[in-house]
Amino acid sequence: MVSVTLIAVGLAACQTTSEPTVKATPVASGLRAPFSYSAFERIADTGLKPGPLLLHGGGGGRRSAKPEAFFEALFEFARRSKLNSPQVCLIEAAAPDPRPFERADAQNGITFIFLGITPENRAVSTRDPKVLGAIYACSVFYFAGGDPSRLSTALIENNGTDTPALKAIRQRHAEGAAVTGSSAGAMAASKTMMCECGAGSSVDALVNNRLKLAPGLRFVSEGLIDAHFLERGLIGRLVGALKTTAEPFALGLDEDTAVLIPGDGTPWTIIGESGAVALRPTSAREPYRQIAIDLLADGDRYDPSNGSIQISPARPQITPARVTVENSVSEVFAPGAFRKLMELAAINATGLAAGGSQVPGIRISVTRTPETKVYFASDLPGDRAYSLTGLRLSVTAPVAQKP
């Protein structure tokens, strides 16, 4: 059995870095590519209840992150919201040095409010009438990155119930306000959030039976949301978390990539410069060896209720020549290695690609199936050129050999 460290609400034990930073400064009108404005506009204009979620996988990686586009989407929702005047509440509880409560000057038609909630001042700040009043006036909420467990500590009571501040945010979301977040702020949307996003966390999960989890904020009713997924080689950790939590699916967001989740239950839309990986265990008896996986990119839509996928027209389906190319990577947890593994499995003549690690006993295999489909656009950057569906994942590791 996997040994799990469930971080108590009062503890902080994991750190996530390289997050986009919100700045209360004017932004240009309109959205810059590669964000899918049409999907965003549909949600913003209809005033859906509950409001949408816009979750970002973090930034600062090899692709020269441009988080400004994500925030332009966030700010555009605030402008189009049918709730009150456009105000964005900023929750920086996960950051090591959050700003105190203050109302920033209105710029570009938007007022930015730093709620100043921290684990240290939770007893007061989450009940402060001024803070609660600000929450009820906001049409967008942004959870910043940092240490994921600090969000639990700051916003969830010791008995597991919502603090008054989280209750107020949940009420505003039910009324149509958008809930957004990056990195830790994105992972916190699930019932359970993962901690320790370091490159070694996959090995720690698969060899040492260690997973560090914290209570999430439950804006997503089921499934796990991961961040920094491809950049930090987190496939081992996420598979271990799926097995431990028994969630029906997971979505691993890479850096510079977001998912837009409508409030009406319609499919989720992938937005951004890199991609996301959807994982769905197909056998409770063999949770490490029977996992359906799909590689999704900007504009693709994913329905977690049944695992169905709609690929963006920007990437037409192709029938690739099955060529004899390399079918392995030496360090599967290296930046971008798992994406390469999926692509190799899709185009290799053998239909199989595998990767190991410097740590003995780990093998990550991706297999092509009769259902595998390949979508490719030669005019798009490499990180967005492929979408792949119908692949299968198998993990061999010391922890997988144990009952």
URSUL-V696972 format. One record per residue. N is the residue number from 1. RES is the residue in three letters. PHI is phi in whole degrees, -180 to 180 (* if undefined). D_FIRST is the distance of its C-alpha to the first C-alpha in Angstrom with 1 decimal. Layout:
<<N & RES & PHI & D_FIRST> <N & RES & PHI & D_FIRST>>
//
This chain:
<<1 & MET & * & 0.0> <2 & VAL & -70 & 3.8> <3 & SER & -88 & 6.3> <4 & VAL & -115 & 9.2> <5 & THR & -93 & 12.7> <6 & LEU & -89 & 14.6> <7 & ILE & -69 & 18.1> <8 & ALA & -63 & 20.5> <9 & VAL & -56 & 23.6> <10 & GLY & -89 & 25.7> <11 & LEU & -114 & 24.0> <12 & ALA & -125 & 24.5> <13 & ALA & -143 & 22.1> <14 & CYS & -148 & 22.6> <15 & GLN & -135 & 25.7> <16 & THR & -122 & 26.9> <17 & THR & -122 & 30.3> <18 & SER & 62 & 33.2> <19 & GLU & -103 & 33.7> <20 & PRO & -61 & 36.8> <21 & THR & -116 & 39.1> <22 & VAL & -74 & 41.1> <23 & LYS & -127 & 44.7> <24 & ALA & -80 & 47.3> <25 & THR & -128 & 49.7> <26 & PRO & -60 & 51.5> <27 & VAL & -123 & 49.9> <28 & ALA & -69 & 51.8> <29 & SER & -72 & 52.3> <30 & GLY & 83 & 50.5> <31 & LEU & -110 & 47.2> <32 & ARG & -85 & 46.9> <33 & ALA & -57 & 45.2> <34 & PRO & -100 & 42.5> <35 & PHE & -68 & 41.5> <36 & SER & -83 & 42.2> <37 & TYR & -63 & 44.8> <38 & SER & -61 & 45.5> <39 & ALA & -66 & 42.0> <40 & PHE & -66 & 42.2> <41 & GLU & -63 & 45.8> <42 & ARG & -60 & 45.1> <43 & ILE & -72 & 42.6> <44 & ALA & -65 & 44.7> <45 & ASP & -83 & 47.9> <46 & THR & -89 & 46.6> <47 & GLY & 63 & 45.4> <48 & LEU & -63 & 42.3> <49 & LYS & -125 & 40.6> <50 & PRO & -65 & 37.9> <51 & GLY & -70 & 38.4> <52 & PRO & -82 & 36.5> <53 & LEU & -112 & 33.7> <54 & LEU & -129 & 34.4> <55 & LEU & -117 & 31.4> <56 & HIS & -115 & 31.9> <57 & GLY & -82 & 29.5> <58 & GLY & 95 & 31.3> <59 & GLY & -149 & 34.0> <60 & GLY & 90 & 35.5> <61 & GLY & -92 & 34.2> <62 & ARG & -72 & 36.2> <63 & ARG & -95 & 38.0> <64 & SER & 53 & 40.1> <65 & ALA & -54 & 38.6> <66 & LYS & -128 & 41.0> <67 & PRO & -67 & 39.4> <68 & GLU & -56 & 42.9> <69 & ALA & -65 & 42.6> <70 & PHE & -60 & 39.5> <71 & PHE & -72 & 41.4> <72 & GLU & -62 & 44.5> <73 & ALA & -62 & 42.6> <74 & LEU & -60 & 41.3> <75 & PHE & -69 & 44.9> <76 & GLU & -66 & 46.4> <77 & PHE & -63 & 44.3> <78 & ALA & -60 & 45.6> <79 & ARG & -68 & 49.2> <80 & ARG & -88 & 48.8> <81 & SER & -60 & 47.0> <82 & LYS & -90 & 49.0> <83 & LEU & -98 & 47.7> <84 & ASN & 49 & 50.1> <85 & SER & -86 & 51.2> <86 & PRO & -69 & 48.8> <87 & GLN & -135 & 46.6> <88 & VAL & -114 & 43.3> <89 & CYS & -92 & 41.1> <90 & LEU & -108 & 39.1> <91 & ILE & -110 & 35.9> <92 & GLU & -107 & 35.2> <93 & ALA & -60 & 32.8> <94 & ALA & -77 & 30.2> <95 & ALA & -77 & 33.0> <96 & PRO & -69 & 33.6> <97 & ASP & -139 & 37.3> <98 & PRO & -68 & 37.8> <99 & ARG & -79 & 41.4> <100 & PRO & -70 & 42.9> <101 & PHE & -58 & 44.0> <102 & GLU & -162 & 47.0> <103 & ARG & -105 & 48.7> <104 & ALA & -77 & 49.5> <105 & ASP & -63 & 52.7> <106 & ALA & -71 & 52.8> <107 & GLN & -137 & 53.0> <108 & ASN & 55 & 53.4> <109 & GLY & 82 & 53.4> <110 & ILE & -126 & 50.0> <111 & THR & -104 & 49.2> <112 & PHE & -106 & 46.2> <113 & ILE & -121 & 44.8> <114 & PHE & -90 & 42.4> <115 & LEU & -72 & 40.7> <116 & GLY & 70 & 39.9> <117 & ILE & -83 & 36.7> <118 & THR & -137 & 34.4> <119 & PRO & -60 & 31.7> <120 & GLU & -71 & 34.5> <121 & ASN & -109 & 37.1> <122 & ARG & -52 & 34.9> <123 & ALA & -58 & 36.5> <124 & VAL & -100 & 39.9> <125 & SER & -65 & 39.5> <126 & THR & -76 & 37.4> <127 & ARG & -118 & 40.2> <128 & ASP & -65 & 43.2> <129 & PRO & -56 & 45.7> <130 & LYS & -69 & 46.7> <131 & VAL & -66 & 43.1> <132 & LEU & -64 & 42.7> <133 & GLY & -63 & 46.1> <134 & ALA & -65 & 45.1> <135 & ILE & -61 & 42.0> <136 & TYR & -69 & 44.1> <137 & ALA & -96 & 46.5> <138 & CYS & -89 & 44.0> <139 & SER & -107 & 43.5> <140 & VAL & -140 & 40.8> <141 & PHE & -122 & 37.8> <142 & TYR & -122 & 36.3> <143 & PHE & -98 & 33.1> <144 & ALA & -79 & 33.4> <145 & GLY & -84 & 30.8> <146 & GLY & 139 & 29.6> <147 & ASP & -89 & 26.6> <148 & PRO & -56 & 24.6> <149 & SER & -66 & 23.5> <150 & ARG & -66 & 27.2> <151 & LEU & -67 & 27.7> <152 & SER & -60 & 25.4> <153 & THR & -62 & 27.1> <154 & ALA & -80 & 30.5> <155 & LEU & -117 & 30.3> <156 & ILE & -119 & 27.9> <157 & GLU & -68 & 28.8> <158 & ASN & -60 & 26.8> <159 & ASN & -89 & 26.2> <160 & GLY & 91 & 24.9> <161 & THR & -88 & 28.2> <162 & ASP & -72 & 30.4> <163 & THR & -71 & 33.0> <164 & PRO & -55 & 36.5> <165 & ALA & -65 & 36.6> <166 & LEU & -67 & 33.5> <167 & LYS & -59 & 35.0> <168 & ALA & -67 & 38.2> <169 & ILE & -63 & 36.6> <170 & ARG & -63 & 34.8> <171 & GLN & -65 & 38.2> <172 & ARG & -63 & 39.9> <173 & HIS & -63 & 37.3> <174 & ALA & -63 & 38.0> <175 & GLU & -86 & 41.6> <176 & GLY & 123 & 41.3> <177 & ALA & -69 & 40.5> <178 & ALA & -85 & 38.4> <179 & VAL & -113 & 35.1> <180 & THR & -129 & 34.5> <181 & GLY & -171 & 32.3> <182 & SER & -129 & 31.5> <183 & SER & 57 & 28.4> <184 & ALA & -55 & 26.6> <185 & GLY & -67 & 29.1> <186 & ALA & -81 & 27.9> <187 & MET & -63 & 24.1> <188 & ALA & -68 & 25.0> <189 & ALA & -68 & 26.3> <190 & SER & -78 & 22.9> <191 & LYS & -67 & 21.2> <192 & THR & -128 & 18.5> <193 & MET & -111 & 19.7> <194 & MET & -93 & 18.1> <195 & CYS & -120 & 19.5> <196 & GLU & 57 & 20.3> <197 & CYS & -89 & 22.1> <198 & GLY & -70 & 23.0> <199 & ALA & -60 & 23.1> <200 & GLY & -86 & 20.5> <201 & SER & -70 & 17.8> <202 & SER & -66 & 16.7> <203 & VAL & -63 & 16.3> <204 & ASP & -60 & 14.5> <205 & ALA & -71 & 11.8> <206 & LEU & -87 & 11.7> <207 & VAL & -108 & 12.3> <208 & ASN & -100 & 11.4> <209 & ASN & 62 & 8.1> <210 & ARG & -110 & 10.7> <211 & LEU & -133 & 11.8> <212 & LYS & -110 & 14.8> <213 & LEU & -122 & 15.7> <214 & ALA & -138 & 18.7> <215 & PRO & -60 & 20.3> <216 & GLY & -90 & 22.5> <217 & LEU & -93 & 26.1> <218 & ARG & 63 & 25.5> <219 & PHE & -83 & 28.5> <220 & VAL & -105 & 26.5> <221 & SER & -70 & 25.3> <222 & GLU & -152 & 22.4> <223 & GLY & 94 & 20.8> <224 & LEU & -113 & 19.9> <225 & ILE & -112 & 22.8> <226 & ASP & -115 & 22.4> <227 & ALA & -132 & 25.4> <228 & HIS & 57 & 26.7> <229 & PHE & -66 & 24.5> <230 & LEU & -79 & 26.5> <231 & GLU & -63 & 28.4> <232 & ARG & -105 & 25.4> <233 & GLY & 61 & 23.2> <234 & LEU & -97 & 20.3> <235 & ILE & -61 & 19.1> <236 & GLY & -65 & 15.9> <237 & ARG & -64 & 15.0> <238 & LEU & -70 & 16.1> <239 & VAL & -63 & 14.1> <240 & GLY & -62 & 10.9> <241 & ALA & -68 & 12.3> <242 & LEU & -62 & 13.3> <243 & LYS & -64 & 10.0> <244 & THR & -72 & 8.7> <245 & THR & -86 & 12.1> <246 & ALA & 59 & 13.0> <247 & GLU & -70 & 16.4> <248 & PRO & -76 & 18.8> <249 & PHE & -161 & 20.1> <250 & ALA & -145 & 20.5> <251 & LEU & -127 & 23.6> <252 & GLY & -96 & 23.7> <253 & LEU & -86 & 27.2> <254 & ASP & -80 & 28.8> <255 & GLU & -64 & 31.3> <256 & ASP & 62 & 34.7> <257 & THR & -137 & 33.3> <258 & ALA & -129 & 33.0> <259 & VAL & -125 & 32.2> <260 & LEU & -104 & 34.7> <261 & ILE & -111 & 33.3> <262 & PRO & -66 & 36.2> <263 & GLY & -84 & 36.3> <264 & ASP & -103 & 37.5> <265 & GLY & 84 & 34.4> <266 & THR & -77 & 35.9> <267 & PRO & -57 & 34.1> <268 & TRP & -82 & 32.9> <269 & THR & -115 & 35.0> <270 & ILE & -84 & 33.9> <271 & ILE & -136 & 36.5> <272 & GLY & 140 & 37.0> <273 & GLU & -89 & 37.6> <274 & SER & -116 & 34.3> <275 & GLY & -173 & 31.8> <276 & ALA & -143 & 28.6> <277 & VAL & -119 & 25.8> <278 & ALA & -96 & 24.5> <279 & LEU & -123 & 21.1> <280 & ARG & -142 & 20.3> <281 & PRO & -61 & 17.4> <282 & THR & -110 & 19.3> <283 & SER & -145 & 16.7> <284 & ALA & -68 & 13.8> <285 & ARG & -78 & 13.1> <286 & GLU & -130 & 13.2> <287 & PRO & -66 & 12.3> <288 & TYR & -96 & 12.9> <289 & ARG & -124 & 16.1> <290 & GLN & -131 & 18.0> <291 & ILE & -126 & 18.9> <292 & ALA & -80 & 22.5> <293 & ILE & -133 & 23.9> <294 & ASP & -139 & 27.4> <295 & LEU & -102 & 29.3> <296 & LEU & -116 & 31.6> <297 & ALA & -136 & 34.6> <298 & ASP & -50 & 37.3> <299 & GLY & 91 & 38.6> <300 & ASP & -72 & 35.9> <301 & ARG & -122 & 34.7> <302 & TYR & -129 & 31.3> <303 & ASP & -106 & 30.7> <304 & PRO & -69 & 27.1> <305 & SER & -68 & 27.9> <306 & ASN & -137 & 28.3> <307 & GLY & 79 & 27.5> <308 & SER & -75 & 31.3> <309 & ILE & -135 & 32.9> <310 & GLN & -117 & 36.5> <311 & ILE & -88 & 37.5> <312 & SER & -60 & 40.2> <313 & PRO & -60 & 43.7> <314 & ALA & -64 & 43.9> <315 & ARG & -121 & 41.7> <316 & PRO & -71 & 43.2> <317 & GLN & -71 & 41.4> <318 & ILE & -129 & 42.3> <319 & THR & -112 & 42.0> <320 & PRO & -70 & 41.2> <321 & ALA & -66 & 42.6> <322 & ARG & -81 & 39.8> <323 & VAL & -102 & 40.6> <324 & THR & -87 & 39.5> <325 & VAL & -125 & 37.9> <326 & GLU & -54 & 35.2> <327 & ASN & -131 & 31.8> <328 & SER & -153 & 29.5> <329 & VAL & -128 & 28.8> <330 & SER & -78 & 28.2> <331 & GLU & -129 & 26.0> <332 & VAL & -69 & 24.1> <333 & PHE & -97 & 23.2> <334 & ALA & -73 & 26.9> <335 & PRO & -55 & 28.9> <336 & GLY & 77 & 29.7> <337 & ALA & -68 & 28.1> <338 & PHE & -70 & 25.8> <339 & ARG & -60 & 28.8> <340 & LYS & -60 & 30.7> <341 & LEU & -61 & 28.1> <342 & MET & -64 & 28.4> <343 & GLU & -65 & 32.2> <344 & LEU & -63 & 32.4> <345 & ALA & -62 & 30.5> <346 & ALA & -73 & 32.9> <347 & ILE & -111 & 36.1> <348 & ASN & -74 & 35.4> <349 & ALA & -61 & 37.0> <350 & THR & -80 & 33.9> <351 & GLY & 72 & 31.9> <352 & LEU & -142 & 29.0> <353 & ALA & -139 & 28.1> <354 & ALA & -142 & 25.3> <355 & GLY & -137 & 24.5> <356 & GLY & -113 & 22.9> <357 & SER & -149 & 22.5> <358 & GLN & -65 & 24.0> <359 & VAL & -87 & 20.6> <360 & PRO & -61 & 20.2> <361 & GLY & 94 & 17.7> <362 & ILE & -104 & 17.6> <363 & ARG & -144 & 19.5> <364 & ILE & -111 & 20.0> <365 & SER & -117 & 22.3> <366 & VAL & -121 & 24.5> <367 & THR & -123 & 26.5> <368 & ARG & -78 & 29.6> <369 & THR & -124 & 30.0> <370 & PRO & -60 & 33.2> <371 & GLU & -89 & 32.4> <372 & THR & -65 & 32.3> <373 & LYS & -128 & 35.2> <374 & VAL & -118 & 36.5> <375 & TYR & -122 & 38.5> <376 & PHE & -150 & 40.5> <377 & ALA & -127 & 43.3> <378 & SER & -70 & 45.3> <379 & ASP & -92 & 46.9> <380 & LEU & -103 & 43.7> <381 & PRO & -58 & 42.0> <382 & GLY & -55 & 39.3> <383 & ASP & -70 & 36.5> <384 & ARG & -121 & 37.8> <385 & ALA & -75 & 39.3> <386 & TYR & -104 & 36.4> <387 & SER & -126 & 34.5> <388 & LEU & -132 & 32.3> <389 & THR & -128 & 30.8> <390 & GLY & 79 & 29.1> <391 & LEU & -87 & 27.0> <392 & ARG & -126 & 23.6> <393 & LEU & -117 & 20.7> <394 & SER & -135 & 18.3> <395 & VAL & -120 & 15.9> <396 & THR & -112 & 15.3> <397 & ALA & -160 & 13.4> <398 & PRO & -52 & 11.5> <399 & VAL & -67 & 8.1> <400 & ALA & -73 & 9.3> <401 & GLN & -86 & 10.0> <402 & LYS & -95 & 6.8> <403 & PRO & -67 & 5.9>>
//
